[in-house]
Amino acid sequence: MMLRDFTKLQTFIVVVQEKSFSKASAKLGISQPAVTQQIKFIEEYYNTKIIIRKKNEIRLTQEGEILLLIAQEILKNLHKYQHQIMQIIHYDEPIRIACSHTIGHSIFPKCLPTLQQKIYSNTHFYISTSLQAIRDLQNNLCNLALVESYIPNEEIIYREWLEDEMVLISNLSLPPRLIRYEQLYSYTWLGLEMTKQVIPEIYKYLKAFNLNREQLNVKMRFDSLNEIKQFMLENKESKIPYIAFLPYTQVKSELQSRIFFSTKVPGVKLKRKLYLTYLKKYANHPLICAIAEHIIFNTKVSLN
């Protein structure tokens, strides 16, 4: 009976939640054609249409609404008995999760206690760079990696996890509401030249403002965003106006205590994806999959 195959029902739920086949694909770590095929399978099984796709939206049919309620009830019960289900899995080795700096310092510690309680108590994490975390994954030094950069690799599954906002901060007071493009040339920029961690979104962002990167006053090279933050903290009393894009989660407390100052640049917000990754050979590993599903779909962390 199809209702016993919860994989397809979960895909259906995620498509509805994300309101997009492509976004569901990124969240689930499977191809968009695979998402389409699973929805098609459900519709052929019940011989009815459950989703109507339009240009930039999806809409549920009446039958789709009914099936969604059933699928959500099944998911609710699975969560209710999840801890008991996980006790069946005989696995004694520790699960190691490599986290990039922002995730390891500001986000994942808030998720870990619930993960240990509901899924697997012998779960641990350590902090690294995104690049090193992916290398550790390839070398079997960790089981999963939570990273801030998409580093293409045929051996690894990337699943979109959260969306973080990069904010413009300075060690000195900034215009409280908006800063004019031409004012950005008067600051000393940090982080536009990274030796190990490239943030292409920032370059696209600046390009959209028609800012000439070569005319910006760029200060030194850094290996990580955390190093930029540390430099800003060490120079918070400096009269030189330093400026940088850093993740809001990483500087939230400093902004609230007015150690750092922030402002907005006219235009769209600068967002970036955070990813959960693991090796493709573990795509059906019961414990790794359970941990991945819990992190992606049960993370209760505010990034605003």
C-alpha positions as CSV (number, residue, x, y, z in Angstrom):
1,M,0.0,0.0,0.0
2,M,1.4,3.4,-1.0
3,L,0.7,5.0,2.4
4,R,3.4,2.7,3.8
5,D,6.0,4.3,1.6
6,F,6.5,7.4,3.5
7,T,9.4,8.7,1.4
8,K,7.0,9.8,-1.4
9,L,4.6,11.3,1.1
10,Q,7.4,13.2,2.8
11,T,8.4,14.6,-0.7
12,F,4.8,15.7,-1.1
13,I,4.8,17.5,2.2
14,V,8.1,19.3,1.5
15,V,6.9,20.4,-2.0
16,V,3.8,21.9,-0.3
17,Q,5.9,23.5,2.5
18,E,8.4,25.0,0.1
19,K,5.7,25.9,-2.5
20,S,8.2,24.8,-5.2
21,F,9.5,21.5,-6.8
22,S,13.0,23.0,-7.1
23,K,13.2,24.2,-3.5
24,A,11.9,20.8,-2.3
25,S,14.7,19.2,-4.4
26,A,17.4,21.3,-2.7
27,K,15.9,20.5,0.8
28,L,15.7,16.8,0.2
29,G,19.0,16.4,-1.6
30,I,17.5,14.7,-4.6
31,S,17.1,15.9,-8.2
32,Q,14.1,17.9,-9.3
33,P,13.1,15.1,-11.8
34,A,13.1,12.7,-8.9
35,V,10.7,15.0,-7.0
36,T,8.5,15.3,-10.0
37,Q,8.6,11.5,-10.5
38,Q,7.5,10.8,-6.9
39,I,4.6,13.2,-7.1
40,K,3.6,11.6,-10.4
41,F,3.8,8.2,-8.8
42,I,1.3,9.3,-6.1
43,E,-1.1,10.8,-8.6
44,E,-1.0,7.6,-10.8
45,Y,-1.4,5.4,-7.7
46,Y,-4.6,7.3,-6.7
47,N,-5.6,8.1,-10.2
48,T,-6.2,11.7,-9.3
49,K,-4.4,15.1,-9.6
50,I,-3.1,16.3,-6.2
51,I,-1.0,19.3,-7.3
52,I,-1.6,21.9,-10.0
53,R,1.6,23.6,-11.1
54,K,1.6,27.2,-12.5
55,K,4.4,29.5,-13.4
56,N,5.8,30.4,-10.0
57,E,3.4,28.6,-7.7
58,I,1.7,25.4,-6.9
59,R,-1.9,24.7,-5.8
60,L,-3.4,21.7,-4.1
61,T,-6.5,20.1,-5.5
62,Q,-9.3,19.0,-3.1
63,E,-7.8,15.5,-3.1
64,G,-4.3,16.9,-2.5
65,E,-5.6,18.8,0.6
66,I,-7.0,15.5,2.0
67,L,-3.8,13.6,1.3
68,L,-1.8,16.4,2.9
69,L,-3.7,16.1,6.2
70,I,-3.2,12.3,6.2
71,A,0.5,12.6,5.4
72,Q,1.0,15.2,8.2
73,E,-0.8,13.0,10.7
74,I,1.5,10.1,9.8
75,L,4.5,12.4,10.1
76,K,3.3,13.6,13.5
77,N,3.1,10.0,14.8
78,L,6.5,9.2,13.4
79,H,7.9,12.1,15.4
80,K,6.0,11.0,18.5
81,Y,7.7,7.5,18.4
82,Q,11.0,8.6,16.9
83,H,13.0,8.1,20.0
84,Q,11.7,4.6,20.5
85,I,12.4,3.8,16.8
86,M,16.0,5.0,17.1
87,Q,16.6,2.7,20.1
88,I,16.2,-0.2,17.7
89,I,19.3,0.8,15.7
90,H,22.4,-0.8,17.2
91,Y,25.2,1.7,16.7
92,D,27.9,2.4,19.2
93,E,30.3,4.6,17.4
94,P,30.1,8.4,17.9
95,I,28.6,10.5,15.2
96,R,30.9,13.5,14.4
97,I,29.6,16.6,12.7
98,A,32.0,19.2,11.3
99,C,30.6,22.7,11.5
100,S,31.9,25.9,9.8
101,H,32.7,28.8,12.1
102,T,29.3,30.7,12.0
103,I,27.3,27.5,12.3
104,G,29.5,26.0,15.0
105,H,29.6,29.1,17.2
106,S,26.1,30.6,16.7
107,I,23.6,28.0,15.4
108,F,24.3,24.3,15.9
109,P,24.9,24.4,19.7
110,K,21.2,25.4,20.0
111,C,20.2,22.3,18.0
112,L,22.5,19.7,19.6
113,P,20.7,19.0,22.9
114,T,17.4,18.1,21.2
115,L,19.2,16.0,18.6
116,Q,21.1,14.1,21.3
117,Q,17.9,13.6,23.3
118,K,15.6,12.5,20.4
119,I,17.9,10.9,17.9
120,Y,21.3,9.8,19.1
121,S,23.0,10.7,22.4
122,N,26.5,10.0,21.1
123,T,26.5,12.9,18.7
124,H,29.4,15.5,18.8
125,F,30.5,18.4,16.7
126,Y,33.7,20.4,16.1
127,I,34.4,23.7,14.4
128,S,36.3,24.0,11.2
129,T,36.2,26.0,7.9
130,S,33.7,25.0,5.3
131,L,36.5,23.8,3.0
132,Q,38.2,21.7,5.7
133,A,34.8,20.2,6.8
134,I,34.2,18.9,3.3
135,R,37.7,17.5,3.2
136,D,37.1,15.8,6.5
137,L,33.9,14.3,5.1
138,Q,35.8,12.9,2.1
139,N,38.4,11.4,4.4
140,N,35.8,9.9,6.8
141,L,36.9,12.1,9.7
142,C,33.3,13.2,10.2
143,N,29.9,11.7,9.3
144,L,28.1,15.0,8.4
145,A,29.2,18.5,7.7
146,L,27.3,21.8,8.1
147,V,28.8,24.4,5.9
148,E,28.4,27.9,4.6
149,S,29.7,27.4,1.1
150,Y,28.7,25.1,-1.8
151,I,31.9,23.3,-2.8
152,P,30.9,20.9,-5.7
153,N,31.9,17.3,-5.2
154,E,30.5,14.2,-7.0
155,E,30.8,12.1,-3.8
156,I,28.7,14.4,-1.6
157,I,25.0,15.2,-1.2
158,Y,24.3,18.9,-0.5
159,R,21.0,19.7,1.1
160,E,19.8,23.3,1.7
161,W,19.3,23.8,5.4
162,L,18.9,27.5,6.5
163,E,19.1,30.9,4.9
164,D,21.3,33.4,6.7
165,E,21.6,37.2,6.1
166,M,24.9,39.0,5.7
167,V,24.8,42.4,7.3
168,L,27.1,45.4,6.7
169,I,28.9,46.3,10.0
170,S,31.5,48.7,11.2
171,N,33.6,49.4,14.3
172,L,32.4,53.0,14.1
173,S,28.9,54.5,13.9
174,L,27.3,54.2,10.5
175,P,24.4,56.2,9.0
176,P,21.4,54.8,11.0
177,R,19.1,54.0,8.1
178,L,20.8,53.9,4.7
179,I,24.3,54.5,3.5
180,R,24.9,56.0,0.0
181,Y,26.9,54.0,-2.5
182,E,29.6,56.6,-2.8
183,Q,30.1,56.6,1.0
184,L,31.3,53.0,0.7
185,Y,34.5,54.2,-0.9
186,S,35.5,56.1,2.3
187,Y,35.7,52.9,4.5
188,T,38.5,50.4,4.9
189,W,36.9,47.1,3.7
190,L,37.6,43.7,5.3
191,G,36.9,40.3,3.8
192,L,36.7,41.1,0.1
193,E,39.9,39.1,-0.4
194,M,39.6,35.7,1.2
195,T,42.4,33.1,1.0
196,K,40.4,30.0,1.9
197,Q,36.7,31.0,2.0
198,V,35.2,32.8,-1.0
199,I,31.9,34.6,-0.7
200,P,30.7,35.1,-4.3
201,E,27.4,36.5,-3.1
202,I,29.2,39.6,-1.8
203,Y,30.8,40.2,-5.2
204,K,27.5,39.9,-7.0
205,Y,25.9,42.2,-4.4
206,L,28.6,44.9,-4.9
207,K,28.4,44.5,-8.7
208,A,24.7,45.2,-8.6
209,F,25.5,48.6,-7.1
210,N,27.9,49.4,-9.9
211,L,30.7,49.7,-7.3
212,N,34.2,49.4,-8.7
213,R,35.9,46.8,-6.4
214,E,39.3,47.9,-7.5
215,Q,38.6,51.4,-6.2
216,L,37.6,50.1,-2.7
217,N,40.1,50.3,0.1
218,V,40.5,46.6,0.9
219,K,42.5,45.7,4.0
220,M,44.6,42.4,4.2
221,R,43.5,38.8,3.6
222,F,41.6,36.6,6.0
223,D,41.0,32.8,6.1
224,S,37.6,32.9,7.6
225,L,34.7,35.2,8.6
226,N,35.5,34.5,12.2
227,E,38.9,36.1,11.7
228,I,37.3,39.2,10.3
229,K,35.1,39.4,13.4
230,Q,38.1,39.0,15.7
231,F,40.0,41.7,13.9
232,M,37.0,44.1,14.3
233,L,36.8,43.3,18.0
234,E,40.5,44.0,18.4
235,N,40.2,47.3,16.6
236,K,36.8,48.5,18.0
237,E,38.5,51.5,19.5
238,S,40.3,52.4,16.3
239,K,39.6,55.7,14.6
240,I,39.9,54.0,11.2
241,P,36.4,53.1,9.9
242,Y,36.5,49.4,9.1
243,I,33.6,47.9,7.3
244,A,32.6,44.2,6.4
245,F,29.8,41.9,5.5
246,L,29.3,39.3,8.3
247,P,26.5,36.9,9.1
248,Y,23.9,38.4,11.4
249,T,23.9,35.3,13.6
250,Q,27.7,35.8,14.2
251,V,27.4,39.5,15.2
252,K,24.0,39.7,16.8
253,S,25.2,40.2,20.4
254,E,27.8,42.8,19.4
255,L,25.2,44.8,17.5
256,Q,22.8,44.7,20.4
257,S,25.5,45.9,22.8
258,R,26.6,48.5,20.3
259,I,30.2,47.1,20.0
260,F,29.5,46.9,16.3
261,F,27.3,49.2,14.2
262,S,25.2,48.2,11.2
263,T,23.3,49.9,8.4
264,K,21.5,49.0,5.2
265,V,22.5,49.6,1.6
266,P,19.7,50.4,-0.7
267,G,18.6,47.3,-2.7
268,V,17.9,43.7,-1.9
269,K,19.1,41.9,1.2
270,L,22.2,39.8,1.0
271,K,21.2,36.2,1.7
272,R,23.2,33.0,1.6
273,K,22.4,29.4,1.9
274,L,23.7,27.1,4.7
275,Y,24.0,23.4,3.8
276,L,23.9,20.0,5.4
277,T,26.2,17.5,3.6
278,Y,27.1,13.8,3.8
279,L,28.7,11.2,1.5
280,K,26.4,9.7,-1.2
281,K,27.4,6.2,0.0
282,Y,25.5,7.0,3.3
283,A,22.3,8.1,1.5
284,N,20.4,5.2,3.0
285,H,22.3,4.9,6.3
286,P,19.5,4.8,8.9
287,L,21.2,6.8,11.6
288,I,22.9,9.4,9.4
289,C,19.6,9.9,7.5
290,A,17.7,10.3,10.8
291,I,20.1,12.9,12.1
292,A,20.0,14.8,8.7
293,E,16.2,14.8,8.6
294,H,16.0,16.0,12.2
295,I,18.5,18.9,11.7
296,I,16.9,20.0,8.4
297,F,13.2,19.8,9.4
298,N,13.3,20.3,13.1
299,T,15.8,23.1,13.6
300,K,14.3,25.8,15.9
301,V,16.8,28.6,15.6
302,S,15.9,32.2,14.8
303,L,18.3,33.8,12.3
304,N,16.6,37.2,12.5
